[in-house]
Amino acid sequence: MPFWKRSLDLFVSCPALLLLLPVLGAIAALIKLDSRGPVFFRQERIGQGLRPFTIYKFRTMSADAPLKGGLLTVPEDLRVTRLGRILRKFKLDELPQLFNVLRGDMSLVGPRPEVSRYVELFRHEYQEILRVRPGMTDLASLKYREESDFLRLAIDPEHEYVTRILPDKIALAREYVRRSSLSFDTSLIFKTLLRVFVR
């Protein structure tokens, strides 16, 4: 990993976590009040060098969500809690991934990490992509910010995801790996913030 990339990760994630501690605490309290279950959602994802790691998010679904549906979230998914819809809308559920960045599991910018099931379907492509650390945002994150909308009309959402959306995400990840630089990463961070707060 280039020196500038890890430096950018630490330069942003450390102060961001300190500044956001009151917000993180308030969200955690609201999650406990809104529905039963843990505050955090933990899931194994595949990281740099195809090594698995645990990703952290704020829980936005009911605690028994894995028993009621698959890996994908579809429009009007009944597993998503009332508070969860708000957290997802403003991407606040992603904030705990700053801890993943601090730990070195992820970077601020990089290909979004996938579960092993989808990585194995495109293993050769992911071997190329995951020469870099996965990130909190990238080109695909901007294009598919409202991913469930792309699945809205699909008869089989998972088939749509595997045959159309995921290959496009992989192509965008390859483009990111080719273009990665301090200026490009910084521009993607600002574009992501604009997409979240300027709707």
N, C-alpha and C positions, 0 to 999 in steps of 0.2 A: 504494500500500500504506500502511495506517495506520502511524504512527510506532511505536505500541505493538507491532505485530506483528513488525516487523524487530528491534526492541529485544529482544523475547522470544526470537526466533530466536538472536540473538547471545549473549544472556545465558545461554541453556541450552547451545547447541552448542559454544561456546568451552571452558568448563570441562569439559563432558562429554568432548570429544575429548582434553583433557589428562589427565583421570582415567582414560580408557579406553585410553590408548596401550599399556600393558602387555598388556591383553586383546586389543587389535587385533593386536599383534605375535604373541601366542601363537596366535591363530586363524590368522593368515597362515602361521605355521610348520606348524601341524597340517594345513592344506590341502595344503601342498607334500608333506608326508609321506604323506598319505592317498591322493592320486591325482595323476596327471600333468596338467599344464596350468597356466594362470596363476592367481594368487591371486584376482584381481578379475574379476568379470563386468561388462562394459560393454555398454550398450544405448542406442540412441537412443529417447528418449521425447519427448512433446510437452508443452511448458510454457506458461507465461503468455503470452497473446497468440498462441497456436498456434505459438510458436517452438520448434524442436527443441533438445534439450540431451542430454548424455550422463549417464546415471544410473549410479551405482557400487553394486555389491553384492559381498559375498564369493561366490566361485564355489561352488555347491552341486551342480552337475551335472558329468558327464564332459565333457572338453574338446570332444568331437565331438557333443555333445547336439543342436545345431541340425540335424545331418545325420540324426538318428534320430527326430525328432518335431517337433511344432508348437510354437506359442508358449505353450500352456497346459500346466500340470503336472497330471497326473491321479493318483489314489491308486495307491500302489505303483509309481510311475513308475521304471522301471529305469535311467533316466538320472541319477537323484539318487544321489550318493555316500553312503557310510556316514556320514561326518562331516556331509555336507550335510543329512541327515535331522535330525540334532541341531540344527544351526544354524537350520534352518527352523522346528523345533518351538518354539524360544525366540526366534525372530525376530532372531537374532544376525547373520544374513546381511545385514540391513538397516542395520547400524551405519555402514558407509561412506557412507551417504547424509547423515550429518552433515556431510561435506565439501561435498556439494551444497547443504546449508542454509547453510554458511559462505560459499560462493561466491555465493549468491543465486539459484541455479537453482530451489531448493525452499524451502519453509517447514516448520517442525515440524508444523503442522496445515494441511491443505488437501486438495482432491480428489487422489486417487492418480493419478499420471501414467500415461497409457496409450501404447502404441505407435501409430504413425501409421495403421496398418491399421484399428484399431478407432475411432480418432478420426474418420477420414474417413467411417465408416458413420453417425456421429452428429455430423457437423460443426457443425450449427446449435446443438445442445445444448452442445457443448464450447466454442463461441465465447462462450456465456454463462458457463459454469462457469469457464473459464480466464481470466476477468478477474482472478482471483487466482492466486497461485503455487500449484502443486501441492505436496502435503505428504507427510510420512512417515506420517501417520495421519489418519484422519477417521472419520466415522460408518460408512462402508462398510467400512473396515478392521476396525472392531470387529465388525460383523455377519458379514463374510466372512473372519474370521481364519483359519479352516480351509477355504479356498475349494475345495480339491480334494475335500472331503467332499460339497460341493454337486454335484459332477460325477460322483460315484461311480457312480450308477445310470444316467447318461445314455448312450444309444446313440451319440450324436454329441456329445461334450463341447463342441466349438466352437459348434455350433448352440445348445446349451443356454446357453452363455456369452453369445452375441450376442443371443439372443431373450429371455432371462429375467434372467440375472444382471447383465449390463452395463446394461440399462435401469434396473434397481433401483439400481445404483451411481450412475447419473447422477441419479436422483431424490434420493438421499441427499446427493449433492454439491451439488445445488441447495439443499437444506435447509440444508446447512452454510453456503453462501455467504450465505443470508438471515440466519442466526443468528450469524454470526461476531462474536466479541467477545473481550476479554481473559479474561473469566471462563469463557466457553464453550470457548475454546482450551485453557485451563489444565485444565479438567475433562476434556477429551478426552485430554490427555497423561497424566493420572493414571489414567484408565480403561484406557488402552492398557497402561500399566505393570502395572496389576493383572491384566489379562487374560493378560499374558505370564508373570508370576511366580506368580500365584495361580490354579492350574488346578483 
